[in-house]
Amino acid sequence: MSSDPPPGPGQQPPEDDPFKKQPPPDGGSGSPYGDQPPYGGQPPPPRRPAPPPYGGGGPYGGDPYGGGGQPTDPLAGMPPLAGSGKRTLARIIDMILVGVVVWLLTWGFGVTEYDVDTDKVEYGKSFLQSLVAAVLFIAYDTYLTAKTGQTLGKKLLDMRVANLDNGATPSVQTSLIRAAVLWIPFAFCCACIWTLICGGWSYFDRPYKQGLHDKSAKTVVVSTS
């Protein structure tokens, strides 16, 4: 086990990340005569590369978000993408686990979603509970995703979060962006609607099956089984 400390906020994961895609070794052409050009030492005329289809974006461009570059597939060398149904189940498990902790904390401090006293509804307590929920959900998701790429729900269902460009475990900064987009709207407004939109986006997104939080952090969820 490595004794290196975990990456701090904003730092990249260590270079020895076991999930990061490694470039192939530069072994030359393999010719016993070296890399000498044929035909009397004259190099052949350069071949004009074929343009990538559909303008170089999507799965055919070097940048998965349409930045052009050499035609490559960002998913090459990575495990298959996790199914959206399994992702939904993993998210439900995470919500139950963290939700129990939120309820225990707010109940222990006398904070409930709302207290009715005759005709008075104390909305301040509802806001405080939402704030506690947002902090705990974001901390839970950020810490575990940056550490191993897996929340408890994802670990139980054999999935992990990976950077789209290199397959590595996301950094703390990337994990925080991903968690904030997912949990801040969930905790403060329209929880059910935002969950359906943000997480349900992966059911229709192609080719990377990304939720809106994945798109904001440029991550994907892949299978580990």
Backbone torsions as a table, in degrees:
resi	resn	phi	psi	omega
1	MET	NA	134.8	-176.9
2	SER	-72.2	144.0	178.1
3	SER	-95.7	3.4	-179.6
4	ASP	-66.0	140.3	179.1
5	PRO	-70.1	153.6	178.9
6	PRO	-64.2	153.7	-178.9
7	PRO	-62.5	138.1	177.8
8	GLY	-80.6	-179.7	-179.0
9	PRO	-58.6	131.6	176.6
10	GLY	81.7	-5.0	-179.0
11	GLN	-88.7	157.2	177.7
12	GLN	-82.4	155.1	176.3
13	PRO	-63.7	159.2	-178.9
14	PRO	-63.3	155.4	-176.4
15	GLU	-67.6	-18.9	-179.0
16	ASP	-91.0	22.6	176.6
17	ASP	-56.4	120.9	-175.3
18	PRO	-67.9	-16.2	-177.9
19	PHE	-94.2	-12.1	-175.7
20	LYS	-70.8	134.8	178.4
21	LYS	-68.2	131.2	-178.7
22	GLN	-101.3	138.2	177.8
23	PRO	-70.1	148.6	178.8
24	PRO	-65.4	148.7	179.1
25	PRO	-64.2	147.1	-179.3
26	ASP	-85.6	92.0	-175.6
27	GLY	-101.3	7.9	-179.4
28	GLY	73.7	-162.2	-176.5
29	SER	-84.8	-17.0	-178.2
30	GLY	83.4	4.6	-178.6
31	SER	-77.4	138.3	178.4
32	PRO	-65.8	-15.2	179.8
33	TYR	-100.5	13.9	-179.6
34	GLY	80.4	-163.1	-176.9
35	ASP	-101.2	40.9	179.6
36	GLN	-72.8	138.9	178.6
37	PRO	-69.8	144.7	-179.3
38	PRO	-76.4	-179.8	173.8
39	TYR	60.6	53.7	173.5
40	GLY	71.7	27.4	175.9
41	GLY	86.7	-2.1	179.0
42	GLN	-90.1	123.3	179.3
43	PRO	-68.7	146.5	177.4
44	PRO	-66.8	156.3	178.4
45	PRO	-61.9	143.4	-178.3
46	PRO	-64.6	141.2	177.4
47	ARG	-87.2	137.3	179.2
48	ARG	-81.2	119.8	-177.8
49	PRO	-67.2	143.2	177.5
50	ALA	-71.8	139.2	179.7
51	PRO	-67.5	142.2	178.2
52	PRO	-67.0	146.4	-178.4
53	PRO	-67.0	153.5	175.1
54	TYR	57.9	35.4	171.8
55	GLY	78.6	13.5	175.8
56	GLY	83.5	4.2	-179.5
57	GLY	-92.5	-177.0	175.5
58	GLY	63.9	-144.4	-173.9
59	PRO	-73.3	-5.6	-175.5
60	TYR	-100.0	-11.0	-177.4
61	GLY	-98.8	159.1	177.9
62	GLY	-64.2	-37.5	175.5
63	ASP	-94.3	119.9	-176.9
64	PRO	-64.3	-10.7	179.0
65	TYR	-109.0	25.6	170.2
66	GLY	90.2	25.3	-178.8
67	GLY	-87.0	5.9	-179.9
68	GLY	79.8	-150.2	-178.7
69	GLY	95.0	-171.6	-178.8
70	GLN	-69.7	144.5	-179.6
71	PRO	-67.6	109.0	177.2
72	THR	-140.7	160.8	175.6
73	ASP	-105.4	116.0	-178.8
74	PRO	-59.5	-24.4	-178.1
75	LEU	-85.4	-5.5	-179.8
76	ALA	-62.5	129.0	179.5
77	GLY	88.4	-4.4	179.2
78	MET	-101.7	158.4	174.6
79	PRO	-62.2	165.7	178.9
80	PRO	-64.8	153.4	177.6
81	LEU	-65.0	143.8	178.6
82	ALA	-74.1	147.2	179.1
83	GLY	-69.6	146.9	-178.2
84	SER	-65.6	-32.7	178.2
85	GLY	-64.2	-43.2	177.5
86	LYS	-65.9	-36.7	178.2
87	ARG	-63.6	-41.2	178.8
88	THR	-63.2	-43.3	179.3
89	LEU	-63.8	-41.4	177.9
90	ALA	-62.8	-39.4	179.2
91	ARG	-66.1	-38.1	177.8
92	ILE	-63.2	-41.9	177.8
93	ILE	-60.5	-44.8	178.9
94	ASP	-62.8	-41.1	-179.4
95	MET	-64.7	-38.2	178.9
96	ILE	-67.2	-46.6	-177.5
97	LEU	-61.6	-49.3	-179.3
98	VAL	-72.9	-34.1	179.4
99	GLY	-62.2	-36.4	176.9
100	VAL	-63.2	-42.9	179.2
101	VAL	-64.4	-42.5	178.8
102	VAL	-60.5	-44.8	-178.4
103	TRP	-64.4	-42.1	179.8
104	LEU	-64.1	-42.4	179.9
105	LEU	-64.9	-48.1	-177.4
106	THR	-69.4	-34.6	177.1
107	TRP	-68.3	-41.1	-179.6
108	GLY	-63.5	-31.3	179.5
109	PHE	-97.8	10.0	177.0
110	GLY	74.9	23.5	179.8
111	VAL	-107.0	117.9	177.0
112	THR	-118.0	172.5	-176.7
113	GLU	-62.3	-41.0	171.8
114	TYR	-160.5	148.4	176.5
115	ASP	-119.6	128.9	-179.2
116	VAL	-101.3	119.4	177.2
117	ASP	-122.5	98.7	-169.8
118	THR	53.0	-109.1	-177.8
119	ASP	-103.8	12.6	-174.6
120	LYS	-107.7	127.8	176.2
121	VAL	-111.9	122.2	-176.9
122	GLU	-88.0	92.7	-177.7
123	TYR	-74.9	-18.3	178.9
124	GLY	-61.0	-37.5	178.7
125	LYS	-68.9	-34.4	177.1
126	SER	-63.8	-41.6	178.5
127	PHE	-64.7	-40.5	-179.9
128	LEU	-63.5	-39.9	177.6
129	GLN	-65.0	-39.7	177.4
130	SER	-63.5	-38.7	178.9
131	LEU	-65.0	-44.3	177.3
132	VAL	-61.0	-43.0	-179.9
133	ALA	-62.4	-44.3	-179.3
134	ALA	-62.4	-44.4	-178.6
135	VAL	-63.6	-45.1	-177.5
136	LEU	-69.0	-42.6	179.5
137	PHE	-62.8	-44.6	-178.7
138	ILE	-66.6	-43.3	179.7
139	ALA	-63.1	-43.6	179.4
140	TYR	-61.0	-50.1	-176.7
141	ASP	-68.0	-42.7	-177.9
142	THR	-65.0	-48.0	-175.8
143	TYR	-62.9	-49.6	-176.2
144	LEU	-71.6	-36.0	179.3
145	THR	-67.3	-42.0	179.6
146	ALA	-70.9	-26.3	-177.7
147	LYS	-79.7	-51.0	-175.7
148	THR	-131.6	-7.0	-174.2
149	GLY	82.7	5.0	-174.3
150	GLN	-132.9	124.0	162.7
151	THR	-76.8	174.3	-179.5
152	LEU	-62.8	-39.0	178.5
153	GLY	-63.4	-42.8	179.1
154	LYS	-67.8	-36.6	179.4
155	LYS	-65.3	-39.4	178.8
156	LEU	-65.4	-30.8	-176.1
157	LEU	-106.8	16.6	172.5
158	ASP	59.4	58.2	176.2
159	MET	-139.3	163.4	173.2
160	ARG	-153.5	159.3	175.6
161	VAL	-90.8	138.1	-179.2
162	ALA	-137.3	149.1	170.8
163	ASN	-63.3	136.7	-179.2
164	LEU	-67.0	-33.9	-173.1
165	ASP	-80.0	-27.5	-176.5
166	ASN	-139.6	-0.1	177.0
167	GLY	78.4	0.9	-176.7
168	ALA	-77.5	164.1	173.6
169	THR	-65.5	132.4	-176.8
170	PRO	-60.9	150.4	175.5
171	SER	-73.0	172.2	178.0
172	VAL	-61.6	-42.3	-179.6
173	GLN	-62.8	-45.6	179.0
174	THR	-63.7	-42.5	-179.8
175	SER	-64.5	-37.5	179.4
176	LEU	-66.8	-42.6	177.8
177	ILE	-60.6	-45.5	-179.4
178	ARG	-61.2	-45.2	-178.2
179	ALA	-69.0	-39.3	-177.9
180	ALA	-64.6	-43.1	179.5
181	VAL	-63.3	-34.9	-178.1
182	LEU	-77.3	-43.1	-165.5
183	TRP	-101.0	-26.4	-178.2
184	ILE	-64.0	-50.3	176.0
185	PRO	-63.5	-34.4	-179.6
186	PHE	-61.7	-41.9	-174.4
187	ALA	-76.6	-30.3	-170.6
188	PHE	-106.3	-20.3	179.9
189	CYS	-160.8	148.6	171.1
190	CYS	39.3	57.4	-175.2
191	ALA	-57.5	-49.5	-176.4
192	CYS	-65.9	-42.5	-178.0
193	ILE	-66.2	-44.3	-179.1
194	TRP	-65.9	-38.0	177.5
195	THR	-61.1	-43.3	179.0
196	LEU	-64.2	-41.0	-177.7
197	ILE	-73.2	-52.1	-173.1
198	CYS	-68.1	-52.7	-179.8
199	GLY	-76.9	-36.3	-178.1
200	GLY	-69.7	-14.3	178.5
201	TRP	-59.2	-30.1	-177.5
202	SER	-66.7	-21.5	179.3
203	TYR	-68.4	-24.5	-174.9
204	PHE	-115.7	-13.6	-176.6
205	ASP	-73.4	136.7	176.6
206	ARG	-135.4	141.4	6.9
207	PRO	-99.9	6.5	-169.6
208	TYR	-103.6	-3.1	179.6
209	LYS	54.2	48.3	-177.7
210	GLN	-94.4	138.9	164.6
211	GLY	-79.4	173.1	-180.0
212	LEU	-63.6	-33.5	177.3
213	HIS	-68.4	-33.4	174.6
214	ASP	-65.8	-42.3	-178.9
215	LYS	-63.8	-39.5	-179.1
216	SER	-65.7	-32.1	-178.3
217	ALA	-102.4	-2.7	-177.7
218	LYS	56.1	54.8	177.7
219	THR	-125.8	166.2	172.9
220	VAL	-134.7	166.2	175.8
221	VAL	-115.0	123.2	-176.0
222	VAL	-119.4	160.7	179.3
223	SER	-80.4	147.1	175.1
224	THR	-113.6	1.2	-177.4
225	SER	-90.5	NA	NA
